[in-house]
Amino acid sequence: METFAVLMEKLNNFVWGPPMMILLLGVGLFLTVGLRFISLTKIGYGFNQLFKKRDDNASQGEVSPFAALMTALSSTVGTGNIAGVAAAIAIGGPGAVFWMWVTAILGTATKFGEGVLAVRFREVDSNGNRVGGPMYYIKNGLGPKWLWLAGAFAFFGIIGSLSTGNAVQANSIADALKSAYNFDPRIVAIVLSLLVATVIIGGIKRIGAVASKLVPFMAIIYILAALFVIAANIGEVPAAFSLIFKGAFGMQGAGTGITIGLMMLAMQKGVARGLFSNEAGQGSAPIAHAAAQNDNPVNQGIIAMLGTIIDTLIICTITALVILTSGVMSNDCLANPAILELLESGTTPQGCEIGVPLTAAAFDSILVGFGEHIVTFCLCIFAFTTIIGWSYYGERCTAFIFKEKSIPIFRVFWVLAVFLSSFALSFETGEDNLVVATFWLIADSLTGLMAAPNLIAIILLSPVIFKLAKEYFQNNDPSEDSPEISSGK
């Protein structure tokens, strides 16, 4: 296991090296400036459009714009918000949170662009459903000579969905239930597999319906509990922000100067975790937004970008503050960039836990006797919705390469992967923390591989995004009665 963990760490360092970080942040900055900062100034307008009553039958699509966003959020609000933030802080230090913010702020423009392109270049499949995403806007927007790039995204999307959206989530559910209640992972594997199968067999409409109910409910419960913990430790909030800003620029150790290695580690883990959490630039969310009952690409793009605000700037930030204000993580671990080496040694120093145990301990420090249960319950629901949301992403990538007939086969493999990933915890390894760390390294690596083709396509299609946005906002905040912009169907 140690050898595999080292190999995954090397792969992760390669995928998330300077080129990827420059590409990810660069695309976000390029779109933010090119769109004249509307991805930041139109956030209020976006929420207005999200809750605006509209005649869904008047637009072509499979789910309402709200359901499309909830489906996208069901895939982003998951273990990344609870276990992922804790892992980023443990491995990259508190400074990773700052780079998560940067990724999110710039990611609003990226997510806006993805939503625009998803609806603009979507098409109708053989079953009469409207489908889209990076592979479709590459094919329909860039032309046949770029079909290889569309295929590359779909290929990485299939593999990434099975790991990021399936294995990591199912394993986290089994791990959380085993740690908190000593539930047998074999029983968890059976029950979870059956629940997932029941939902995904109904396709995007059932997934959207389930996500629309579960995501808002669980997000509210989690946020309220987290705010209570932060309020109890309100005096530690300034120190927490100090740790975040100092760590972002390599100043984690007290009395030390800037350490480039620490800064790069914080940036790497923060950017990777930010992308894993909100998926801005990854190319997964536009697959859900392409199914929206909305004929206006820019209108759906405005709604799409709200996912980044809700997911990272709100929920991930709250999780980080809970951990950093609670004092459950030792200062030695917060300033230690070699946390993986400690885990590989087979011993976990006190206060150096990562993932769910760290977040649960932070909640339980104030909500004694309840905090761990709240975290476990929320994580299981968030992870479950992530599994069903990502199943749609994976099946669309599969259908793009192998046609619609492959979808039933993919769903069988999906349920089987859920079962195996959660069942695997029934085998005691004695390296639980190393296993968790390795899972996150794999997920980070595959996330990066998915993002590259999508970000290249967004750059090449940016003139389309700028043109449609300019036309849409020519009258400040247009109403639904404004002239429609063709969705390109």
C-alpha positions in Angstrom: 0.0 0.0 0.0 2.8 2.4 0.8 4.4 1.9 -2.6 1.1 2.6 -4.4 0.5 5.7 -2.2 4.0 7.0 -3.2 3.2 6.4 -6.9 -0.2 8.2 -6.6 1.5 11.1 -4.9 4.0 11.4 -7.8 1.2 11.3 -10.3 -0.8 13.9 -8.3 2.2 16.2 -8.2 2.6 15.8 -12.0 -1.0 16.4 -12.9 -1.3 19.3 -10.4 2.0 20.9 -11.3 2.4 24.5 -12.4 1.0 24.0 -15.9 -2.4 22.8 -14.6 -2.6 25.5 -11.9 -1.7 28.2 -14.5 -4.3 26.8 -16.9 -7.1 26.5 -14.3 -6.5 29.9 -12.7 -5.6 31.5 -16.0 -8.8 30.4 -17.8 -10.9 31.7 -14.8 -9.1 35.1 -14.8 -9.3 35.4 -18.6 -13.1 34.7 -18.6 -13.6 37.0 -15.6 -12.0 39.9 -17.3 -13.4 39.1 -20.7 -16.9 39.0 -19.3 -16.3 42.3 -17.6 -16.7 40.8 -14.1 -20.4 39.9 -14.6 -19.7 36.6 -13.0 -19.2 38.5 -9.8 -21.5 41.5 -10.2 -24.6 39.4 -11.4 -24.7 37.0 -8.5 -27.8 38.6 -7.1 -29.4 38.5 -10.5 -28.5 34.8 -10.7 -30.4 34.0 -7.5 -33.3 36.0 -8.8 -33.4 33.9 -12.0 -33.0 30.6 -10.1 -36.2 31.1 -8.0 -38.1 33.0 -10.7 -41.4 31.3 -11.7 -41.3 30.1 -15.3 -43.3 27.9 -17.6 -41.1 24.9 -17.9 -43.2 23.5 -20.7 -42.3 26.5 -22.8 -38.7 25.4 -23.0 -37.1 22.3 -24.2 -35.2 20.1 -21.7 -35.5 17.4 -19.2 -35.5 19.1 -15.8 -36.1 22.6 -14.5 -33.2 25.1 -14.2 -33.4 24.7 -10.4 -33.3 20.9 -10.7 -30.4 21.2 -13.0 -28.5 23.3 -10.5 -29.4 20.9 -7.7 -28.2 18.0 -9.7 -24.9 19.8 -10.3 -24.7 20.7 -6.6 -25.6 17.1 -5.6 -22.3 16.2 -7.4 -20.3 19.0 -5.9 -21.7 19.2 -2.3 -20.3 15.9 -1.0 -17.3 14.5 0.8 -15.2 17.3 -0.7 -16.9 19.8 1.6 -16.5 17.7 4.7 -13.6 15.2 4.3 -11.9 17.0 1.4 -11.5 20.3 3.2 -10.1 18.5 6.2 -7.6 16.6 3.9 -6.6 19.8 2.2 -5.8 21.5 5.5 -4.0 18.5 6.9 -1.8 17.9 3.9 -1.5 21.5 2.5 -1.9 23.5 5.6 -4.5 26.2 6.4 -3.2 28.2 3.4 -4.9 25.7 1.1 -8.2 27.4 2.1 -7.1 30.7 0.6 -6.3 29.0 -2.7 -9.7 27.3 -2.6 -11.2 30.8 -2.4 -9.2 32.0 -5.4 -10.2 29.0 -7.4 -13.9 29.6 -6.5 -13.9 33.3 -7.3 -12.3 32.8 -10.7 -14.3 29.6 -11.1 -17.6 31.5 -11.1 -16.6 32.8 -14.6 -15.5 29.3 -15.7 -18.8 27.8 -14.5 -20.7 30.5 -16.2 -18.9 29.8 -19.5 -19.5 26.0 -19.1 -23.3 26.6 -18.6 -23.5 28.8 -21.7 -21.7 26.4 -23.9 -23.6 23.4 -22.5 -27.0 24.8 -23.6 -25.7 26.5 -26.8 -24.2 23.3 -28.2 -26.4 20.6 -26.8 -28.2 18.1 -29.0 -31.0 15.6 -29.0 -30.1 11.9 -28.5 -31.7 8.9 -30.0 -34.2 8.8 -27.1 -35.3 12.4 -27.7 -33.5 13.7 -24.6 -31.4 16.9 -24.7 -27.8 16.1 -23.8 -24.7 18.2 -23.7 -21.4 18.9 -21.9 -17.8 19.4 -22.9 -17.7 16.5 -25.3 -20.7 18.0 -27.2 -19.5 21.6 -27.2 -16.1 20.4 -28.4 -17.7 18.4 -31.2 -20.4 20.9 -32.2 -18.5 24.1 -31.4 -14.9 23.2 -32.6 -15.7 20.8 -35.4 -14.6 17.3 -36.5 -10.9 18.0 -36.2 -11.2 18.4 -32.5 -13.2 15.2 -32.0 -10.2 13.5 -30.4 -10.3 16.1 -27.6 -14.0 15.4 -27.1 -13.2 11.7 -26.9 -10.4 12.4 -24.4 -12.7 14.2 -22.1 -15.4 11.5 -22.3 -12.7 8.8 -21.6 -11.4 10.7 -18.5 -15.0 11.4 -17.5 -15.8 7.7 -17.4 -12.8 6.9 -15.3 -13.1 10.0 -13.2 -16.8 9.4 -12.5 -16.1 5.9 -11.3 -13.4 7.1 -8.9 -14.3 10.7 -7.9 -18.0 10.4 -8.1 -18.3 6.8 -7.0 -15.5 5.0 -5.2 -14.4 7.9 -3.1 -18.0 8.7 -2.1 -19.1 5.1 -1.4 -15.9 4.4 0.6 -16.4 7.6 2.6 -20.0 6.5 3.5 -18.9 3.0 4.6 -15.9 4.5 6.5 -18.0 7.1 8.3 -20.7 4.5 9.4 -18.0 2.1 10.4 -16.1 4.6 12.5 -19.2 6.2 14.1 -21.5 3.2 14.6 -19.4 0.2 13.8 -21.7 -0.7 11.0 -20.6 -3.7 9.0 -19.3 -2.4 5.6 -20.8 -5.5 3.9 -24.3 -4.5 5.0 -23.7 -0.9 4.1 -22.5 -2.0 0.6 -25.7 -3.9 0.0 -28.1 -1.2 1.2 -26.2 1.7 -0.5 -26.1 -0.2 -3.8 -29.8 -0.9 -3.7 -30.6 2.8 -3.0 -28.4 4.0 -5.8 -29.9 1.6 -8.3 -33.4 2.7 -7.3 -32.6 6.3 -8.2 -30.4 6.1 -11.3 -32.7 3.7 -13.1 -35.0 6.6 -13.5 -32.4 8.7 -15.3 -31.9 12.5 -15.1 -35.5 13.2 -14.2 -35.5 11.1 -11.1 -32.0 12.2 -10.1 -33.1 15.8 -10.4 -36.2 15.2 -8.4 -34.3 13.5 -5.6 -31.5 16.1 -5.6 -33.9 19.0 -5.5 -35.3 17.6 -2.2 -32.2 16.3 -0.4 -29.5 18.9 -1.3 -31.2 22.0 0.1 -32.4 20.2 3.2 -29.0 18.7 4.1 -27.1 21.9 3.2 -29.2 23.9 5.7 -28.8 21.4 8.5 -25.0 21.3 8.0 -24.6 25.0 7.7 -26.7 25.7 10.9 -24.7 23.2 12.9 -21.4 24.5 11.6 -22.3 28.1 12.4 -23.2 27.1 15.9 -19.7 25.6 16.4 -18.1 28.7 14.9 -20.2 31.0 17.1 -19.0 29.1 20.2 -15.4 29.6 19.1 -15.9 33.1 17.8 -12.8 34.4 19.6 -10.7 32.1 17.5 -12.0 33.3 14.1 -9.4 36.1 13.7 -6.5 33.6 14.4 -8.0 31.1 11.9 -8.0 33.7 9.2 -4.5 34.7 10.1 -3.4 31.0 9.7 -5.2 30.9 6.3 -3.5 34.0 4.9 -0.1 33.3 6.3 -0.2 29.7 5.1 -1.2 30.7 1.6 2.1 32.4 1.2 4.3 29.9 2.9 4.4 31.5 6.4 2.9 28.7 8.4 5.7 28.3 11.0 5.7 31.0 13.6 8.6 33.3 13.3 9.7 32.0 9.9 10.0 33.7 6.6 8.3 32.7 3.4 8.8 29.1 2.4 8.3 28.5 -1.3 7.7 24.8 -0.7 4.9 25.4 1.8 3.3 28.0 -0.4 3.3 25.7 -3.4 2.0 22.8 -1.3 -0.9 25.0 0.0 -1.6 26.3 -3.6 -1.5 22.8 -5.0 -3.9 21.2 -2.5 -6.1 24.3 -2.3 -6.6 24.6 -6.1 -7.1 20.8 -6.4 -9.5 20.7 -3.5 -11.3 23.8 -4.8 -11.8 22.2 -8.2 -12.8 18.8 -6.7 -15.3 20.6 -4.5 -17.0 23.0 -7.0 -15.9 21.3 -10.2 -15.5 24.7 -12.0 -13.4 23.9 -15.1 -13.7 20.2 -14.6 -16.5 19.9 -17.1 -18.9 17.7 -15.1 -21.5 20.3 -14.2 -22.3 21.4 -17.7 -23.5 17.9 -18.4 -26.3 18.5 -15.9 -27.1 22.0 -17.1 -27.4 20.9 -20.7 -30.6 19.0 -19.6 -32.2 22.2 -18.2 -35.6 23.4 -19.5 -34.0 26.7 -20.6 -33.6 27.8 -24.2 -31.3 30.7 -23.2 -27.6 29.7 -22.8 -26.6 32.8 -20.9 -29.6 32.5 -18.5 -28.6 29.0 -17.6 -24.9 30.1 -17.4 -25.9 32.6 -14.8 -27.7 29.9 -12.8 -24.8 27.5 -13.2 -22.2 29.8 -11.6 -24.2 29.9 -8.4 -23.0 26.4 -7.7 -19.5 27.6 -7.1 -20.7 30.3 -4.7 -22.8 27.9 -2.6 -20.4 25.0 -2.7 -17.0 26.5 -2.0 -17.3 30.1 -0.8 -20.1 29.1 1.7 -20.0 25.5 2.7 -16.3 24.7 2.3 -15.3 28.0 4.1 -17.6 27.1 7.0 -16.1 23.6 7.3 -12.6 25.1 7.3 -13.5 27.6 10.1 -15.0 24.9 12.2 -11.8 22.9 12.0 -9.4 25.8 12.5 -11.3 27.4 15.4 -12.0 24.2 17.3 -8.3 23.5 18.1 -8.6 19.8 17.4 -5.7 19.8 15.0 -2.2 20.3 16.6 -0.1 23.2 15.4 2.7 20.8 14.6 0.6 19.1 12.0 -0.8 22.4 10.6 2.8 23.4 9.8 4.0 20.1 8.6 4.1 19.6 4.8 5.3 16.0 5.2 2.0 14.7 6.7 1.9 11.9 4.2 5.3 10.6 5.3 3.9 10.5 8.9 1.0 8.4 7.7 3.2 6.1 5.7 5.2 5.3 8.9 2.1 3.5 10.2 1.5 5.9 13.1 -0.7 8.9 13.2 0.4 11.6 15.7 -2.3 13.0 17.9 -4.1 15.8 16.1 -2.9 14.7 12.7 -6.0 12.8 11.6 -7.4 13.7 8.2 -10.7 13.4 6.4 -14.0 12.7 8.2 -12.5 12.0 11.7 -10.9 15.4 11.8 -14.1 17.2 10.8 -16.2 15.1 13.1 -13.8 15.8 16.0 -14.1 19.6 15.3 -17.9 19.5 15.5 -17.9 17.2 18.5 -15.6 19.6 20.4 -18.6 21.9 20.9 -21.7 19.8 20.1 -20.5 17.1 22.5 -22.2 13.8 21.8 -24.0 15.2 18.7 -21.3 16.7 16.5 -20.0 13.4 15.2 -23.5 12.2 14.4 -24.4 15.4 12.5 -21.2 15.1 10.4 -21.7 11.4 9.7 -25.4 11.9 8.7 -24.6 14.9 6.5 -21.7 13.2 4.9 -23.7 10.1 4.1 -26.5 12.1 2.4 -24.1 14.4 0.6 -22.0 11.5 -0.6 -25.1 9.6 -1.7 -26.4 12.6 -3.8 -22.9 12.9 -5.3 -23.0 9.2 -6.3 -26.4 9.6 -8.1 -25.4 12.9 -9.7 -22.1 11.6 -11.0 -23.8 8.5 -12.4 -25.5 10.8 -14.9 -22.2 12.4 -15.9 -20.6 9.0 -16.3 -23.4 7.6 -18.4 -23.4 10.6 -20.7 -19.6 10.2 -21.3 -20.2 6.5 -21.9 -23.0 7.2 -24.3 -20.8 9.7 -26.2 -18.3 7.0 -27.0 -20.4 3.8 -27.1 -23.8 5.3 -28.0 -27.1 5.1 -26.0 -27.2 1.3 -25.9 -24.3 1.3 -23.5 -26.2 3.2 -20.7 -27.9 0.1 -19.1 -24.5 -1.7 -19.0 -22.9 1.4 -17.5 -25.5 1.6 -14.8 -24.8 -2.1 -13.8 -21.1 -1.3 -13.5 -21.9 1.8 -11.5 -23.9 0.0 -8.9 -21.3 -2.8 -8.8 -18.5 -0.1 -8.2 -20.6 1.3 -5.3 -20.9 -2.1 -3.8 -17.2 -3.0 -4.1 -15.9 0.4 -2.9 -17.9 0.3 0.3 -17.4 -3.5 0.8 -13.7 -3.0 0.6 -13.7 -1.6 4.1 -14.6 -4.9 5.5 -10.9 -5.9 5.1 -8.8 -4.4 7.9 -5.6 -3.0 6.6 -4.2 -1.2 9.7 -3.4 1.7 7.4 -6.8 3.5 7.5 -5.4 7.1 7.3 -3.0 6.1 4.5 -5.9 4.6 2.6 -7.9 7.8 3.0 -5.0 10.0 1.9 -4.4 7.7 -1.2 -8.1 7.8 -2.2 -7.9 11.6 -2.2 -4.7 11.6 -4.3 -6.3 9.4 -6.9 -9.4 11.6 -7.0 -7.3 14.8 -7.3 -5.3 13.3 -10.2 -8.3 12.1 -12.2 -10.0 15.5 -11.6 -7.1 17.2 -13.2 -7.1 14.9 -16.2 -10.8 15.7 -16.8 -10.2 19.4 -16.5 -7.5 19.8 -19.2 -9.6 19.0 -22.3 -12.5 21.1 -21.0 -10.3 24.1 -20.2 -8.7 24.0 -23.7 -12.2 23.9 -25.3 -13.4 26.9 -23.1 -10.5 29.0 -24.3 -11.1 28.2 -27.9 -14.8 28.9 -27.6 -14.5 32.0 -25.4 -15.5 34.3 -28.3 -18.9 32.6 -28.3 -19.3 33.0 -24.6 -18.4 36.7 -24.7 -20.7 37.4 -27.7 -23.7 35.7 -26.2 -23.2 37.4 -22.8 -22.8 40.8 -24.3 -26.1 40.4 -26.3 -27.9 39.1 -23.2 -26.9 41.9 -20.9 -27.2 44.8 -23.3 -30.2 46.0 -21.3 -28.6 45.6 -17.9 -30.7 43.0 -16.1 -33.0 41.6 -18.9 -36.2 39.9 -18.1 -37.4 36.6 -19.4 -39.2 38.5 -22.1 -35.9 39.7 -23.6 -35.1 38.5 -27.1 -34.2 34.8 -27.0 -30.7 33.7 -28.0 -30.6 30.5 -29.9 -29.4 27.5 -28.0 -28.1 26.0 -31.2 -30.3 22.9 -31.1 
